[in-house]
């Protein structure tokens, strides 16, 4: 099993930036894919971006050009750099991992609020 701990959320003004971190522990070598999801009040949780164990990345449309997912293998951490933030980006952001054979892990979430 894999344990995930997110950090880096907070309050930011529109147009600002934040970098979220997700530290993984446990069965690190079994991780096949990691991703960031978000859930806004009253809405379903949605995918933001993902990165495979090979380093391939993918983004949903609203994240393209503004968000960047990356990883530091040495410290078992995945990041989400968010730029040009908008009020509609306000949500709880969750880290997600798929580890072999097919275990799903979620972090506890970190709140991101974009407001003046």
C-alpha positions in Angstrom: 0.0 0.0 0.0 1.0 3.6 -0.6 0.4 6.5 1.8 0.0 10.1 0.4 0.3 13.4 2.1 -0.5 16.7 0.3 0.7 20.1 1.2 1.0 23.6 -0.3 -2.6 24.7 -0.5 -3.8 28.1 0.7 -5.4 31.4 -0.2 -4.2 33.2 -3.4 -5.4 36.1 -5.4 -6.7 35.6 -9.0 -3.7 35.4 -11.3 -1.5 34.1 -8.6 0.4 30.8 -8.3 0.6 27.9 -5.9 2.7 24.7 -5.9 1.1 21.6 -4.3 3.2 18.7 -3.1 2.3 15.1 -2.6 4.7 13.0 -0.6 4.4 9.2 -1.1 5.5 6.5 1.3 5.1 2.8 1.6 5.3 0.6 -1.4 6.8 3.3 -3.6 8.2 0.9 -6.2 4.8 -0.4 -7.0 3.4 2.9 -8.1 2.3 2.9 -11.7 0.6 6.3 -11.9 0.0 9.3 -9.8 -2.5 12.1 -10.4 -4.1 15.2 -8.9 -7.8 15.5 -8.6 -10.0 18.3 -7.3 -13.4 18.7 -5.8 -15.2 22.0 -5.6 -18.2 22.6 -3.3 -21.3 20.9 -4.6 -19.4 19.3 -7.5 -18.0 15.9 -8.3 -14.3 15.1 -7.9 -12.5 15.6 -11.2 -9.2 14.7 -12.7 -6.7 17.6 -13.1 -3.4 16.0 -14.3 -1.6 12.7 -14.1 2.0 11.3 -14.5 3.0 7.7 -15.1 5.9 5.9 -13.6 7.7 6.5 -16.9 7.2 10.2 -16.6 4.5 10.7 -19.2 2.1 13.5 -18.3 -1.5 14.3 -19.3 -3.8 17.2 -18.5 -7.5 17.9 -18.7 -8.5 20.9 -20.8 -8.8 23.5 -18.0 -5.3 22.6 -16.8 -3.5 22.8 -20.1 -1.1 25.8 -20.3 -1.7 26.8 -16.7 -0.8 23.7 -14.5 2.2 21.5 -14.6 2.6 18.1 -13.0 6.1 16.9 -12.2 7.9 14.6 -9.8 11.1 14.2 -7.9 11.8 10.5 -7.7 14.6 11.1 -5.2 12.2 12.3 -2.6 9.1 10.4 -3.7 7.1 13.5 -4.3 4.8 14.7 -7.1 4.1 18.4 -7.6 1.4 20.4 -9.2 2.5 23.9 -10.2 -0.6 26.1 -10.7 -0.3 29.4 -12.5 -2.8 32.0 -13.6 -5.2 30.8 -11.0 -8.9 31.7 -11.3 -11.7 31.7 -8.7 -13.1 28.6 -10.4 -10.0 26.7 -9.4 -11.1 26.9 -5.8 -11.4 23.4 -4.6 -9.9 20.7 -2.4 -7.0 19.1 -4.3 -6.3 15.4 -3.8 -3.3 13.3 -4.6 -4.1 9.9 -6.1 -1.9 6.9 -6.8 -2.4 3.6 -8.5 0.0 0.9 -7.3 0.3 -2.6 -8.6 -1.5 -4.9 -8.8 -4.4 -2.4 -8.6 -4.4 -0.6 -5.3 -5.9 2.9 -5.2 -4.6 5.4 -2.7 -5.9 8.9 -1.8 -4.4 11.7 0.2 -6.4 13.7 2.7 -6.6 16.7 0.4 -5.4 20.3 0.6 -7.6 23.4 0.2 -6.9 25.9 -2.5 -8.9 29.1 -2.4 -8.6 31.7 -5.2 -10.1 35.0 -4.1 -9.6 38.7 -3.6 
